């Protein structure tokens, strides 16, 4: 088996000028990734062409079966786990089980996938209980909160005792109101049985709308040497997105200039992609291509990668041979605020 490791410790950090301290107004992101399948020693991934932007993720694979006979295996696309959070979570279509609008095409033909929804709390499967109560399973859906509030008190108490919900009382000007917030985790998986023809290539494509986290400002560029917590947070951000020293120096300069005008220099958008699922296939990925579109020429982009090159006004690309993914991909896009 070929196993060449691609180093992912270098960074691509573009342009300069950013700043402002991080604000509390932040939207969290859910990390999705690629396909997984029941492992065997016969099907290899000859190539993967991955495109990521704020609007869409597209992946095109070429698989090759070395088997003497056609091989049929289960192929799945696991959606990110979903939990209810105090902050907003970026979900393109929260009212649907297919909340990232996932779609697959095999050799040019759409694939009809099945879906499995599972709800767990404290390690126990509670899917059937919520289904019987007619409570939507997606904890991010507004309909879920309405359904919980509409349950009889004895059913609400049962959910409290099982750790599926918590009391969430608040006053919006009409006195204290009793509400319930979901505590369960939703796991969604789309899947189908796929036949890989013997000794032949098979092209599989899928696309979805990514969950894009946002923040109205960025802590990168802030100079808080006397604040250990902030210093550690800045270091964590730099490590996560492989922000280079030259970019950090420019960010610090931009932050100082922005603060003089009582404004922020850049807002953040961040996208996560679970790249390590590519290691589930037999051997490394023969040819791997990653293309990232930052969205606008004056946006900044930083992520951990090796040998990335600018191929267009907003697009950057890295290529690798015999790629064995060891880390997931974290992408940071910084968007400038208009100057006063």
N, C-alpha and C positions, 0 to 999 in steps of 0.2 A: 504494500500500500504506500502511495506517495504521501509524504507528510512534510511539506515545506511551510515553515511559519512565516507569515508576513508581519513584520514589526509594525506595531501601531502606536509607537511612542512619540512620533514626531507630530507637529501641528501645522495646520494651515490657518493662518490668521491674516485677515485682509484689511487693507487701508489703515486708517487711524481715526483719531478723534471719537471719543465716547465718554460717558460719565454719568454722574448723579448717583445718589444713594438709592438703594432698593426701597421701594414703597411697599405698603401692605397689600395694595391692590394687585393680587397675583392670581392667575388662573393656572391650575395644575394640568400636567399632561399625562396621558396614559401611553405606555410603550407597547407598540405592536411589533411584529417582525415577519418572518417568512414561514414557509410551509414546513411541517414535520411529517414523518411517516414511520410506519413500522419498520425497524431496521432490518436490512439483510445485506449480504455481501455481493449482490449482483447489480444493483442500480447505482450509478455514480452521477454526480452533477458535473457535466462537461463545462457549463458556463452559467454565470449569473450576471445579469445586467440590471442594476438597481438604480432607480431614479427617485429622488426625494425632494419635495418642495412643501411649502405650507399648504398647498391646495390638494396635492395628490402624491401618493406613493405608488410607483409601478415597478413590477419585478418581472423579468423574462428569464426563464430557465431553459436550458437544454439538458435533458437527462438522457442517459444511455444505459441500456440493459445489456450486460455481458452474458446473460443466461441463454441456455440452449432452447428454452421454451419461453413463451410469454409469461410474465410475472404480474400477478395482481396483488396489490397491497393497499392498506388503508392510508390515505393521505389526509392530513388535517391542517386547519389554520386556527390556532388558538387565539382568541381575542384577549386583550389585556383584562386582568381581573379588575372588577369594578366594585368600589366601596363608596359609601356616602361620606363626604368630607364637609368640613365647615366652609372651606373655600370652594370656589367654582372649579369644576373639572371640564376641560374642553372635550366635548363629545359631539360630533357632527349631527347625529340623529338619535338623541337619547330615548325617543319613544319606541324604537324598534329593536328587536333582538340583534339585528345586523346594524349596530350603532355606528360602525365605521364604513358602511356601504361597501362591504367586501364583495368582490366578484372575481371569478376565475374562468379562463378560456384554455382549452387544451387542443393543440393543433388547429387553432382557428375556430373551434366550436365552443359555445358556452357550456359550462358544467353545472348541472343541477345538484347543489349541495344539500346535505341534511344539517340540522343544527341540534346540538345538545346544550341545554341550559341547566346549570346546577347551582344551587344556593347552599352555602355552608355557614355555620356559626359555631364557634368553639369546637371545630373539627367534625361536626355532625351534619349530615345532609338533611336540609329542611325544605327541599324543593316541593315535595308533595303537600306539606302543611300549608305553605303560602299559596300554592295552586288551589287547594281546597277552599281557602279563604278568599279566593279571587283577588289576591294582592299581586300586582305586577312585580316581576322578579328583578327588574332593573332598579337598583336603589337610587339612581340619578334621575329617574323619570318623575316629573311633577305628579303624574297620576298615582304613583306609589305612595307619596305622602298623603294625598287625598284619600286613598283607599284605607290607609292605616288609621287616619282620623275618623273614618266612617264606621270602623268596626265596633261591634258591641263591646262594652267594658270588660266582660269576662274574656273575650278573645284578645283584647289588648293586654290584659293582665297575663294571659298565657304567654304571649310573645315577650313580655317583659321578663317573666320568670325563666324563659329559655334563652335569654340574652340576644334575641333577634331585634329588639328595638330598645330605645331609651326615651325617657320623658324629655321633651324639648319645649318647655313652657316659656312664653314671652308675651310682652305687652306691645301692641302696635297702636295704642291710643284708645283701645276699647276695654281696657282692663286685662288682667292675666288670662291667657288662653292656653289650654292644654293641647299639645301636639306630640307626635311621635316621630322619631328619626330612625331609619333603618341602620342596623349594625352588621348585617350579614354581608358576605362576599358573593358576588355573582361571577361564575366562570362560564364563558360561552365558547363553544368550539364548533366550527363548520368543518364538515368532513365528507368524503366520498371514497368509493373504491375505484382505484385507478389501475388499468392494465398497461404495463410497459412492454412493448413488442420486443421479441428476442432479437438481439444484435442490431437494434435500430435506435435512432434518436427520437425523442419525444419533446415537443415544445410546450411548456406550461407557463401561462401568464396569469398574474393576478394584480389587482389594483384595489386601493381603498383610500378613503380620506383620512389623513392622519389626525391624531389628537395633538393639537399645538398649544403648549403652555405659553403664557404671556406674563410680563411684568411691566408696569408703567415706567420703571426705572431699572438701573443696574447698579449693583454694588461694586462691580469691576471699575477700577479707576479711583475709587474712594481712598483717601489717605487717612487711616485711623490707627496709627502706630501704637497709641496708648490704650487701645481697646482690644484686648486679646480675643474676645468672642468674634468681633468683626474681622480681625486679622485671620483667624482660622476659617471663617466663612469665605473670605476672599480667596484664600489658598485652595479651599475645596472647589470653588468655582473654576479657578485657574487649572487645577488638575483635571477636573471633569471634562473641560472643553479644550485642554491643551493650549491655553492662551500664552503666546510667546512674550518674552520680556519687552521686545520692541513695541508690541501692541499695547502692553500694560503701561509703558511710559507715555504713549500717546493718549491713552485713556485718562491717565492722571492729569495730563495737561488740559485735555478737553473738559474734565470735571471742574478744574479750578476756574476755567473761563466761564463755564455754564453757571457756576455758583455765584459769580459776580453779577450775573444778570437774573439771579433768582429763578433759574430754570434747570431742567434736566437736559442732558445732551442726547441720550439714547434710551429707547425702551428695548425690552427683550422679547424674543420669541424663541422657544426651544422645542426640539423634536427628538424623541428617542426611538431607536429602532433595535429590536432584538436580533442582532446579527448572528449570534452563536447557534441559532437553529440550523444554519448551514452545515454544521459539523455532524448532523444526524445522518447524512448520506454517506455512502461508501467512499472513503478517501477524501482528499481535499477538493476544493472547487477548482477545476482546471483553469478557467479564465474568469476572473472576477473584475467587474467594472462598476464603480460607484460614481454617479453624477448627482450633484447637489445644485439646486437653483435657489439662490438666496432671495430672489424676488425683485430687486431693484438695484441699479448700479451703485447707488450710494449707501446701500446696506453693507454691514460688516458680517463676516462669517468666520467662525472658528470651530474646529472639530479635530479629533485625533485621527491622523492618517499619515500615509507615507507617499511622497511623490505626486501629490495633487497638483494639477495644472489648470490654469484658466483657459476655457475653451469657448467662452462667449461673454457678453457684457455682464451676465448674472450667473453663469454656470461654471462649475469647477468639477474636475474629474480626476479620479485615481484608478489605476489598473494594477492587477497583480496576477501572477501565475502561481498555480498550485497553492491557492489561498486556503488556509485553515483558520477560520475565525475563532479568536480567543477572547475577544471582548465585544460587548454591545456598542452601538454607535450613539453618541450624544452630540447633537448639533445645536449651536448657538448662533442666532441671527440678531444683530443689533441695528435698530432703526433710528435714524436721526430725528430729533425734534426740530421744528423750524426755529431759526434764531430770531430773537426780538429785534 
